[in-house]
Amino acid sequence: MPAYINVCKDTLSDQFIDNAWVPSKSKTRRPVLDPYQETHIAEVTYGDPADVDAAVSAARRALPGWQATPEARRGEYLEAIAAGLETRRQALAELSSRNNGKPLAEAYQDLDDAIACYRHYAQAAVALGQRQGTVEDADQPDLEARHYWDAIGVVGLITPWNFPLVSSAWKLAPALAAGCTVVFKPSEITPLPERALAEIVIEAGLPPGVFNLLQGDGEGIGAPLSRHPGIDKLSFTGSNPVGEAVMRAAAQGVRPVSLELGGKSPILVTEDADLALARDLVIAGICYNAGQMCSATSRLLVHERLADELYAAIDAAMAELRLGDPLTAGTDMGPLVSATQRDRVQGYVALAEEQGLGSETLTHALPEQGFFVAPRLYREVPTTSRLWQEEIFGPVLCARRVADDAEAIALANDSDFGLAATVVAGDPDRAEAIARRLEAGNVWCNSDQIAPPQGSWGGMKRSGIGRELGDAGLDAYLELKRITRPLRA
């Protein structure tokens, strides 16, 4: 059985460096949990700075050869990674469900999104090769200029636990396409699906040192990786406090960073919106992945004429959600990823009770096991409440009724965050007009939260720096070089 699936008895004590699993320099071991069964499904060794040194050294040795690899050939490697994920689609979806707690249907969607991302950047690598040496007007009659795009170097990639294999694809695929070598730290909470990438890159034939994977926590791996002088760029997705720490570490050496951080995203519903569509988009925006999304639309702003009817529809829909085993067909929502995360969300529920904020959502009979939190809607939440202002990262929706579009927009923008938003309106032009005034990097109008690989992802304000996906996602790992020379006779 492959190492990434044989998770029930063995201790996963190795780090993947130079295309081989090598013993970690650390002896610290921690369990990996199944958040539904509440059982240990593996034990991993948490690495330390010595492992980071070894991985960065391997990546630096591999960098010149990988940078010199033709872009089209790099695209072939990425296509092979996509094929490797596709071959393992069922096994990895089940493993992701088991390790993360998300329903199997969502895990399959994650796998398909990751596969599409690698394939998109396989094509982007080819296009990059075709635009190298583009001639530009040098604005001098006897000169010409050419543009080249060089890999930024060795990059450190750090991803969260809520979307295994997807968050990593958004970083790994463009970094490899650009010609960067990588040291990748997946979340210590959900390391199991990401381990498959080591087996896949070997099968794909990637040269040793191009891809290195380190398992461990922030203290042992994340912080040493962030401050390592051999890292030329850092890309981090996760919480704001950790993102700020990564940014401080990157300041030493003036190294660039990409940060995808928190959100407190609004969903705005006008009085002419289709009620059923609004209900479905609200539920998807707060209950998908049990609300554990940085883009979760956790603040509902609904026109006062539709508010009571929509509130009732949301309460009814939440009450009908089936909570249970994520591997069982028909489960709508699984457990939260850990007891720590469950307790954190329950702390906000307790705060709501302290503040006199009642929820009319029918209480679910929670499964006897698993780190579950029942979804709930809180109506007319004060904007001064922590529930309105802070990212909860669970299925907790806060709502307010508004008198008009101007009030809705003002309240939507009154936030430290600006990652995403949704607008639901009967008139598509009105929806887009509202969207244009929202301070958010991604706005969906009458649509589910889709993030195709050719699109863009990232936020404004405290939601981060830079963009992933699309052309911007590739450019994040490239340095533009301009060469000016005399015109040839």
C-alpha positions as a printed Julia matrix, in Angstrom:
489×3 Matrix{Float64}:
   0.0    0.0     0.0
   1.36   3.49   -0.83
   2.88   5.38    2.11
   0.34   8.18    1.95
  -2.56   5.74    2.43
  -0.95   3.37    4.94
  -1.89   5.67    7.77
  -3.41   3.48   10.45
  -0.41   1.76   12.02
   2.83   3.3    10.82
   4.59   6.37   12.13
   5.21   8.75    9.23
   8.6    9.94   10.39
  10.33  10.93    7.16
  10.68  14.17    5.23
  10.67  14.25    1.43
  13.95  15.81    0.3
  15.82  15.3    -2.99
  13.18  12.84   -4.27
  13.55  10.51   -1.28
  11.92  10.01    2.08
  14.69  10.63    4.58
  14.6   10.34    8.37
  13.69  13.58   10.09
  16.29  15.19   12.27
  13.55  15.56   14.9
  12.08  12.91   17.18
   8.93  14.86   18.11
   5.81  12.93   17.13
   2.18  14.0    17.02
  -1.04  12.19   16.13
  -3.16  12.92   13.06
  -6.88  12.73   13.82
 -10.05  11.63   12.08
 -12.39  14.47   13.15
 -15.49  12.3    12.77
 -14.3    9.13   14.5
 -12.22  11.19   16.96
  -9.47   8.59   16.59
  -5.79   8.67   15.7
  -5.28   7.57   12.1
  -1.54   8.22   11.9
   1.41   9.59   13.77
   3.78  12.03   12.1
   7.16  13.32   13.11
   7.27  17.09   13.38
  10.42  18.33   11.66
  12.85  20.95   12.91
  15.2   23.61   11.49
  17.78  20.99   10.47
  15.18  19.48    8.12
  14.52  22.94    6.69
  18.24  23.42    6.05
  18.45  20.1     4.21
  15.37  20.82    2.07
  16.48  24.36    1.17
  19.94  23.08    0.23
  18.38  20.48   -2.06
  16.16  23.1    -3.68
  19.11  25.43   -4.25
  21.15  22.66   -5.87
  18.26  21.84   -8.19
  17.44  25.44   -9.1
  19.87  26.06  -12.02
  18.87  22.89  -13.83
  15.17  23.45  -13.33
  15.41  27.07  -14.46
  17.18  25.88  -17.61
  14.51  23.27  -18.35
  12.45  24.46  -21.34
   9.06  25.82  -20.33
   7.23  23.31  -22.53
   9.05  20.48  -20.75
   8.05  21.91  -17.38
   4.48  21.88  -18.68
   4.81  18.17  -19.42
   5.84  17.54  -15.83
   2.8   19.45  -14.58
   0.53  17.46  -16.84
   2.04  14.29  -15.39
   1.29  15.52  -11.85
  -2.32  16.14  -12.87
  -2.49  12.61  -14.3
  -1.05  11.19  -11.08
  -3.74  12.91   -9.03
  -6.41  11.72  -11.43
  -5.24   8.11  -11.12
  -5.52   8.36   -7.33
  -8.71  10.42   -7.33
 -10.9    8.05   -5.32
  -8.25   7.1    -2.77
  -7.22  10.69   -2.19
 -10.77  11.99   -1.92
 -11.56   9.37    0.72
  -8.34  10.12    2.58
  -9.02  13.86    2.48
 -12.54  13.3     3.79
 -11.21  11.17    6.59
  -8.4   13.54    7.55
 -10.28  16.82    7.09
 -13.89  15.86    7.88
 -15.46  17.34    4.74
 -18.2   15.36    2.93
 -16.9   13.05    0.22
 -18.61  15.04   -2.55
 -16.67  18.15   -1.48
 -13.43  16.17   -1.35
 -13.98  14.98   -4.91
 -14.57  18.57   -5.98
 -11.27  19.53   -4.33
  -9.43  16.83   -6.28
 -10.99  17.95   -9.55
 -10.06  21.58   -8.82
  -6.46  20.59   -8.08
  -6.19  18.53  -11.26
  -7.58  21.41  -13.33
  -5.07  23.79  -11.73
  -2.04  21.68  -12.66
  -3.36  21.31  -16.2
  -3.96  25.03  -16.52
  -0.4   25.87  -15.52
   0.96  23.14  -17.78
  -0.48  25.19  -20.64
   0.67  28.44  -19.04
   4.24  27.13  -18.95
   4.11  26.54  -22.7
   2.72  30.06  -23.24
   5.48  31.48  -21.05
   8.1   29.95  -23.32
   6.4   31.44  -26.35
   6.5   34.98  -24.99
  10.14  34.91  -23.84
  12.17  37.49  -25.73
   9.2   39.61  -26.7
  10.44  42.68  -28.59
   9.36  46.02  -27.19
   9.84  49.54  -28.52
  12.83  51.09  -26.75
  11.69  54.61  -27.75
  15.05  55.19  -29.44
  15.55  54.87  -33.2
  18.74  52.84  -32.85
  17.74  50.59  -29.91
  15.46  47.66  -29.28
  14.39  45.98  -26.06
  13.39  42.44  -25.25
  11.47  41.13  -22.26
  12.29  37.9   -20.45
  10.68  36.33  -17.42
  12.99  34.52  -15.0
  12.05  32.27  -12.1
  12.23  34.11   -8.81
  14.26  31.26   -7.26
  13.66  28.92   -4.34
  10.22  29.47   -2.82
   8.77  28.46    0.52
   5.11  27.46    0.35
   2.9   27.12    3.44
  -0.73  25.98    3.17
  -3.69  25.57    5.57
  -5.82  22.58    6.49
  -9.22  23.5     5.04
  -8.59  22.64    1.38
  -5.91  19.93    1.12
  -4.36  19.53   -2.35
  -6.24  22.6    -3.64
  -4.35  25.32   -1.75
  -1.11  23.52   -2.55
  -1.98  23.27   -6.26
  -2.62  27.01   -6.39
   0.98  27.56   -5.25
   2.93  24.55   -6.55
   1.6   24.57  -10.1
   2.54  28.18  -10.98
   5.82  28.01   -9.02
   6.96  24.92  -10.93
   5.71  26.34  -14.23
   7.78  29.47  -13.62
  10.96  27.47  -13.03
  11.12  27.81   -9.26
  12.13  24.99   -6.96
  10.03  24.59   -3.84
  10.07  23.71   -0.17
   6.48  22.94    0.75
   4.98  22.78    4.25
   1.4   21.5     4.34
  -0.72  21.88    7.44
   0.23  19.56   10.27
  -3.5   18.98   10.84
  -4.13  17.51    7.37
  -0.75  16.24    6.12
  -1.91  12.9     4.76
  -3.37  13.81    1.33
  -0.39  16.05    0.51
   2.05  13.17    1.02
   0.76  11.68   -2.2
   2.49  14.48   -4.09
   5.88  12.98   -3.24
   5.0    9.7    -4.9
   3.48  11.53   -7.87
   6.49  13.77   -8.55
   8.77  10.73   -8.55
   6.5    9.0   -11.06
   6.4   12.19  -13.13
  10.18  12.22  -13.27
  10.83  15.59  -11.66
  14.56  16.04  -11.01
  15.67  15.61   -7.38
  15.36  18.73   -5.26
  12.74  20.47   -7.4
   9.95  19.53   -4.98
  10.61  19.06   -1.26
   7.93  18.39    1.36
   8.37  18.97    5.08
   5.83  17.92    7.68
   5.6   19.69   10.98
   4.15  22.67   12.79
   4.82  26.38   12.68
   7.51  26.34   15.34
   9.55  23.49   13.91
   9.1   24.09   10.16
   7.02  27.18    9.36
   9.05  29.78   11.24
  12.5   28.41   10.25
  11.37  28.21    6.63
  10.06  31.78    6.69
  13.32  33.24    7.96
  15.69  30.98    6.04
  18.15  33.05    3.97
  18.09  30.45    1.19
  14.43  31.16    0.44
  13.86  33.79   -2.27
  10.07  34.17   -1.86
   7.37  33.07    0.58
   3.76  32.26   -0.19
   1.46  31.69    2.77
  -2.24  30.98    3.17
  -3.7   31.02    6.67
  -4.48  33.26    9.61
  -3.62  36.93    9.91
  -1.35  36.6    12.98
   0.77  33.94   11.27
   0.72  35.87    7.98
   2.08  38.92    9.77
   4.84  36.78   11.29
   5.74  35.44    7.84
   5.87  39.0     6.51
   8.16  40.12    9.33
  10.49  37.2     8.64
  10.54  37.98    4.92
  11.56  41.57    5.65
  15.03  40.23    6.47
  16.62  40.17    3.06
  13.76  42.12    1.46
  12.15  38.96    0.12
   8.74  39.15   -1.58
   5.66  37.54   -0.06
   2.23  36.47   -1.21
  -0.33  36.3     1.59
  -3.88  34.96    1.43
  -5.34  35.64    4.85
  -8.63  36.02    6.64
 -12.04  37.2     5.6
 -15.39  38.33    6.97
 -17.21  38.32    3.69
 -20.68  39.77    3.1
 -23.58  38.48    1.04
 -25.95  41.24   -0.09
 -29.55  40.41   -1.04
 -31.8   43.0    -2.68
 -35.6   43.16   -2.37
 -36.1   41.86   -5.94
 -33.86  38.81   -5.5
 -35.14  35.32   -6.19
 -35.84  33.92   -2.7
 -34.85  30.34   -3.45
 -31.61  31.39   -5.11
 -30.76  33.72   -2.24
 -31.44  30.97    0.29
 -29.26  28.45   -1.57
 -26.36  30.86   -2.0
 -26.51  31.89    1.64
 -26.46  28.25    2.78
 -23.6   27.35    0.44
 -21.64  30.41    1.48
 -21.73  29.6     5.2
 -22.15  25.8     5.4
 -19.85  24.49    2.66
 -16.87  22.8     4.37
 -18.72  23.51    7.64
 -18.02  27.21    7.17
 -14.26  26.64    7.32
 -13.5   28.92    4.38
 -11.69  32.24    4.31
 -14.29  33.33    1.73
 -17.29  32.21    3.79
 -20.06  34.8     3.39
 -20.71  35.06    7.09
 -22.38  38.51    7.1
 -25.84  38.66    5.5
 -27.19  42.09    4.5
 -30.75  41.74    3.24
 -33.27  44.38    2.19
 -35.89  44.9     4.87
 -38.73  43.96    2.51
 -37.33  40.46    2.04
 -35.62  39.97    5.39
 -38.22  38.04    7.38
 -39.05  35.72    4.49
 -35.39  35.01    3.8
 -34.57  34.5     7.47
 -37.31  31.88    7.72
 -36.1   30.13    4.56
 -32.51  30.01    5.86
 -33.59  28.65    9.25
 -35.6   25.92    7.54
 -32.76  25.01    5.17
 -30.21  24.86    7.99
 -32.5   22.61   10.0
 -32.73  20.2     7.08
 -28.97  19.8     6.61
 -27.78  16.27    7.31
 -24.8   16.23    9.66
 -22.85  13.0     9.92
 -20.15  10.71    8.62
 -18.37  12.53    5.78
 -17.81   9.25    3.97
 -21.53   8.43    3.91
 -23.52   9.41    0.83
 -26.09  12.06    1.61
 -24.12  13.83    4.33
 -24.42  17.57    3.81
 -22.0   18.75    6.46
 -19.24  16.98    8.31
 -17.49  17.85   11.56
 -15.08  20.68   12.07
 -11.46  19.72   11.56
 -10.48  19.45   15.22
 -11.65  19.75   18.79
  -9.74  23.03   19.0
 -11.63  24.47   16.07
 -14.97  23.2    17.42
 -14.3   24.79   20.8
 -13.3   28.05   19.13
 -16.58  28.24   17.22
 -18.57  27.21   20.29
 -16.93  30.12   22.07
 -18.62  32.49   19.63
 -21.93  30.71   20.17
 -21.54  31.26   23.91
 -20.7   34.9    23.25
 -23.88  35.28   21.23
 -25.89  33.99   24.18
 -24.1   36.41   26.52
 -25.01  39.28   24.19
 -28.64  38.2    24.03
 -28.46  37.19   20.38
 -30.91  34.38   19.92
 -30.97  31.96   17.02
 -34.29  30.65   15.75
 -32.63  27.86   13.76
 -33.86  24.5    15.02
 -31.19  22.76   17.07
 -29.73  19.73   15.34
 -29.43  16.44   17.14
 -25.68  16.24   16.69
 -24.03  12.89   16.01
 -22.74  11.14   19.11
 -19.18  11.4    17.85
 -17.27  13.99   15.87
 -16.3   17.64   16.3
 -19.65  19.02   15.15
 -21.16  22.47   15.48
 -24.76  22.97   14.39
 -25.32  25.7    11.8
 -27.22  28.74   13.01
 -28.43  32.15   11.93
 -28.29  35.14   14.26
 -30.58  38.01   13.29
 -29.93  41.74   13.62
 -26.44  41.34   15.03
 -24.96  44.68   16.14
 -22.03  45.82   14.04
 -20.09  46.33   17.28
 -20.34  42.64   18.17
 -17.29  40.42   17.79
 -19.54  37.99   15.94
 -20.05  40.62   13.23
 -16.43  41.75   13.1
 -14.3   38.63   13.56
 -13.69  35.59   11.37
 -15.4   32.66   13.1
 -14.48  29.91   10.61
 -17.55  27.84   11.29
 -21.22  27.58   10.23
 -22.32  30.73   12.07
 -24.19  33.37   10.04
 -24.78  36.92   11.26
 -27.51  38.98    9.57
 -28.79  42.52    9.41
 -31.65  44.08    7.46
 -30.97  47.22    5.42
 -33.12  49.93    3.88
 -31.38  50.27    0.52
 -28.32  49.39   -1.57
 -26.29  52.3    -0.22
 -26.67  51.1     3.36
 -25.85  47.52    2.37
 -22.69  48.6     0.55
 -21.55  50.8     3.43
 -22.01  48.0     5.97
 -20.37  45.46    3.65
 -17.29  47.66    3.27
 -17.12  48.47    6.99
 -14.67  45.64    7.68
 -10.96  45.1     8.11
 -11.18  42.37    5.48
 -11.84  42.4     1.75
 -11.45  38.92    0.35
 -14.83  38.08   -1.16
 -18.52  38.97   -1.43
 -21.71  37.75   -3.07
 -24.55  39.86   -4.48
 -28.01  38.4    -5.1
 -30.34  40.65   -7.08
 -33.17  40.23   -9.55
 -31.58  42.71  -11.98
 -28.13  41.46  -13.13
 -26.99  44.97  -13.97
 -27.93  46.17  -10.52
 -26.01  43.26   -9.01
 -22.87  44.18  -10.95
 -23.24  47.86  -10.08
 -23.3   46.89   -6.4
 -20.35  44.54   -6.91
 -18.26  47.32   -8.43
 -18.61  49.33   -5.21
 -17.61  46.52   -2.87
 -14.11  46.41   -1.42
 -13.38  42.77   -2.19
 -11.05  40.9    -4.49
 -13.67  38.36   -5.58
 -17.38  39.11   -6.01
 -19.98  36.63   -7.27
 -23.28  37.91   -8.66
 -26.16  35.41   -8.42
 -23.54  32.66   -8.49
 -21.88  30.05   -6.34
 -18.33  30.67   -5.17
 -16.37  29.38   -8.14
 -12.6   29.84   -8.44
 -11.43  28.47  -11.81
  -7.68  28.2   -12.43
  -7.8   30.87  -15.14
  -9.43  33.35  -12.73
  -7.85  35.22   -9.83
  -7.89  34.85   -6.08
  -6.87  37.26   -3.36
  -8.18  40.11   -1.3
  -7.94  43.71   -0.26
  -7.15  45.29    3.1
  -6.18  42.72    5.75
  -7.17  39.81    3.54
  -3.71  39.64    2.05
  -1.16  40.67   -0.53
  -1.08  39.56   -4.15
  -3.18  37.23   -6.25
  -3.22  33.51   -6.98
  -4.58  31.71  -10.04
  -4.58  32.98  -13.62
  -1.79  35.05  -15.12
  -1.22  36.88  -11.83
  -0.63  33.56  -10.07
   2.21  32.75  -12.47
   3.65  36.27  -12.41
   3.96  35.98   -8.63
   6.86  33.53   -9.18
   8.56  35.44  -12.01
  10.94  38.38  -12.26
  10.65  40.55  -15.38
  13.96  41.3   -17.09
  14.33  43.94  -19.81
  17.36  43.78  -22.11
  18.1   46.79  -24.29
  20.56  46.61  -27.18
  21.4   48.36  -30.51
  19.23  47.45  -33.44
  20.79  44.88  -35.69
  22.01  46.26  -39.0
